[in-house]
């Protein structure tokens, strides 16, 4: 079993376990497979109490990905998505987060690392009609419907709103980091291109657009957050 890294949170270890499964060819994996993968990474943390070395604790792992009050829940953060009952999948945003965790805060990254997962994570936001419209006319969007469309809200719940905003900010942060570390002014799907380059300037504008939405629609945002308060 892998030696646990004490600085990592339980949620981070579970995300890394999901990446282990994805790297082993499991595009979709069951919650039980995720439990075993997390236990193999850190049997002390995810082992059944009193039998840590012999048996995983399924409930302990599920607590991290099903707890709606846990803001670091990898499902809430859109690092892992539920594809059907009891089945999950690592997302592109999750793959980008895994790379950042594995590097560590002091690791040096070369430009050879593929930006593919980061590109796929940020592309839907950069190419969204509300954002493209705002680039041409700073009065857009004129209604909350446009903001909700950009955020991809379906239920208008506080958790969904907060999680969606956080996912966008995470994608922006990872894209900025990659551009800085690779000394590039844009990001592409792969190291050698193969897609429309997304300029760093647009990535910066994406964060500015999110800030505009927060300010322009503060009343609607606050109403959603208070509805469940």
C-alpha positions in Angstrom: 0.0 0.0 0.0 1.1 3.5 -0.7 2.5 5.5 2.1 0.0 8.2 3.0 1.0 11.8 2.7 -0.1 13.5 6.0 -0.5 16.9 4.4 -3.2 15.6 2.1 -6.8 15.7 3.2 -9.2 12.7 3.1 -10.9 14.3 0.1 -7.6 14.7 -1.8 -6.7 11.0 -1.1 -10.0 9.9 -2.5 -9.5 12.0 -5.6 -6.1 10.4 -6.1 -7.7 7.0 -5.6 -10.2 7.9 -8.4 -7.2 8.9 -10.6 -5.6 5.5 -9.8 -8.7 3.8 -11.1 -8.9 6.0 -14.2 -5.2 5.3 -14.9 -5.9 1.6 -14.7 -8.4 1.9 -17.5 -11.6 2.3 -15.5 -13.4 5.3 -17.0 -16.3 4.5 -14.8 -15.9 2.8 -11.4 -18.1 1.7 -8.6 -18.2 3.3 -5.2 -16.8 0.0 -3.8 -13.9 0.1 -6.2 -13.2 3.7 -5.1 -13.4 2.6 -1.4 -10.8 -0.2 -2.0 -8.5 2.2 -4.0 -8.6 4.8 -1.2 -7.9 2.2 1.4 -4.9 0.9 -0.6 -3.6 4.5 -0.5 -4.1 4.9 3.2 -5.4 1.9 5.2 -5.1 3.7 8.5 -7.4 6.5 7.4 -9.8 4.4 5.4 -9.6 1.1 7.2 -12.4 -0.5 9.3 -11.7 0.5 12.9 -9.8 -2.3 14.6 -9.2 -4.0 11.3 -7.5 -1.3 9.3 -4.8 -3.5 7.7 -7.4 -6.1 6.6 -10.6 -4.4 5.7 -11.6 -1.0 4.1 -14.4 1.1 5.6 -16.9 1.9 2.9 -18.9 4.3 5.0 -15.8 6.3 5.8 -15.1 6.9 2.1 -18.7 7.6 1.2 -18.9 10.2 3.9 -16.3 12.2 2.0 -18.1 12.1 -1.4 -21.8 12.2 -0.3 -21.6 14.7 2.6 -23.4 17.8 1.2 -22.0 20.0 4.0 -18.4 19.2 3.2 -17.2 22.0 0.9 -14.2 19.9 -0.2 -16.4 17.0 -1.3 -14.8 16.0 -4.6 -18.3 15.5 -6.1 -19.4 18.9 -5.1 -16.2 20.4 -6.5 -16.9 18.6 -9.8 -13.6 16.6 -9.6 -15.6 13.4 -9.6 -19.1 13.0 -11.2 -21.8 10.4 -10.5 -22.6 8.8 -13.8 -25.4 6.4 -12.6 -26.4 4.9 -9.3 -23.2 3.7 -7.4 -20.9 4.6 -10.4 -18.5 7.5 -10.6 -16.0 9.0 -13.1 -13.0 11.3 -12.7 -13.7 14.6 -14.6 -11.2 16.7 -16.6 -11.2 19.3 -13.8 -10.5 16.5 -11.4 -7.6 15.3 -13.5 -6.1 18.8 -13.5 -6.5 18.9 -9.7 -4.8 15.5 -9.3 -1.8 16.9 -11.3 -1.6 19.9 -8.9 -1.8 17.7 -5.8 0.8 15.3 -7.1 3.2 18.2 -7.9 2.9 19.7 -4.5 3.2 23.4 -3.7 6.9 23.5 -4.3 7.3 21.2 -7.3 8.7 22.5 -10.5 6.6 21.7 -13.6 8.0 21.7 -17.1 6.1 22.8 -20.2 6.0 19.2 -21.4 3.1 18.3 -19.1 0.0 18.1 -21.2 -2.5 20.9 -20.5 -5.3 18.7 -22.0 -7.4 18.2 -18.8 -7.2 21.9 -17.9 -8.1 22.9 -21.4 -11.2 20.6 -21.4 -12.2 21.9 -18.0 -12.1 25.6 -18.9 -13.2 25.5 -22.6 -17.0 25.2 -21.9 -16.8 28.4 -19.8 -14.7 30.3 -22.3 -16.8 29.3 -25.2 -20.2 29.8 -23.5 -22.5 32.3 -25.3 -23.0 34.6 -22.3 -19.2 35.0 -21.8 -18.6 35.6 -25.6 -21.5 38.2 -25.6 -19.9 40.0 -22.6 -16.6 40.2 -24.4 -18.3 42.3 -27.1 -20.8 44.2 -24.9 -20.0 44.7 -21.2 -23.7 45.2 -20.5 -24.3 41.5 -21.1 -25.9 39.5 -19.6 -28.8 41.8 -18.9 -30.8 39.3 -16.9 -30.2 36.6 -14.3 -31.2 34.0 -16.9 -28.0 34.7 -18.9 -25.9 34.4 -15.7 -27.6 31.1 -14.7 -27.0 29.8 -18.2 -23.3 30.6 -18.0 -23.0 28.9 -14.5 -24.9 25.9 -15.8 -27.5 26.1 -12.9 -30.4 23.7 -13.1 -31.9 23.8 -9.6 -30.8 27.2 -8.3 -29.7 25.8 -4.9 -27.1 27.4 -2.7 -24.8 24.4 -3.0 -25.1 24.2 -6.8 -24.4 27.9 -7.1 -21.4 27.9 -4.8 -20.0 24.8 -6.3 -20.3 26.0 -9.8 -18.5 29.3 -9.1 -15.8 27.4 -7.3 -15.3 25.0 -10.2 -14.9 28.0 -12.6 -12.3 29.6 -10.3 -10.4 26.3 -9.9 -10.3 25.9 -13.7 -9.1 29.5 -14.1 -6.4 29.0 -11.4 -5.1 25.8 -12.9 -5.0 27.4 -16.4 -3.1 30.4 -15.1 -0.6 28.1 -13.3 0.0 26.1 -16.4 0.6 29.1 -18.6 3.0 30.6 -16.0 4.9 27.3 -15.5 5.1 26.6 -19.3 5.9 30.2 -20.1 3.0 30.3 -22.5 0.5 33.1 -23.4 -2.2 30.6 -24.3 -3.4 27.0 -23.5 -4.2 24.3 -26.0 -5.8 20.9 -25.7 -2.3 19.2 -26.0 1.3 20.3 -25.7 1.5 20.6 -29.5 -1.9 22.2 -30.1 -4.7 20.5 -31.9 -7.4 22.9 -30.8 -8.2 26.6 -30.7 -5.6 28.2 -28.4 -7.3 29.9 -25.4 -5.3 33.1 -24.7 -4.3 33.8 -21.2 -6.0 37.2 -21.6 -9.4 35.4 -22.1 -8.7 33.2 -19.0 -8.1 36.4 -17.0 -11.3 37.9 -18.5 -13.2 34.8 -17.4 -12.4 35.5 -13.8 -13.4 39.2 -14.3 -16.7 38.0 -15.8 -17.4 35.9 -12.8 -16.7 38.9 -10.6 -19.1 41.0 -12.7 -21.9 38.4 -12.3 -21.3 38.4 -8.5 -21.7 42.2 -8.4 -24.5 42.7 -11.0 -26.7 39.9 -9.7 -25.8 40.1 -6.0 -29.5 40.3 -5.1 -30.4 37.1 -6.9 -27.3 35.3 -5.6 -28.1 36.3 -2.1 -31.7 35.2 -2.4 -30.6 31.7 -3.6 -28.2 31.4 -0.7 -30.7 32.6 1.9 -33.4 30.2 0.6 -31.5 27.3 2.2 -30.1 29.2 5.1 
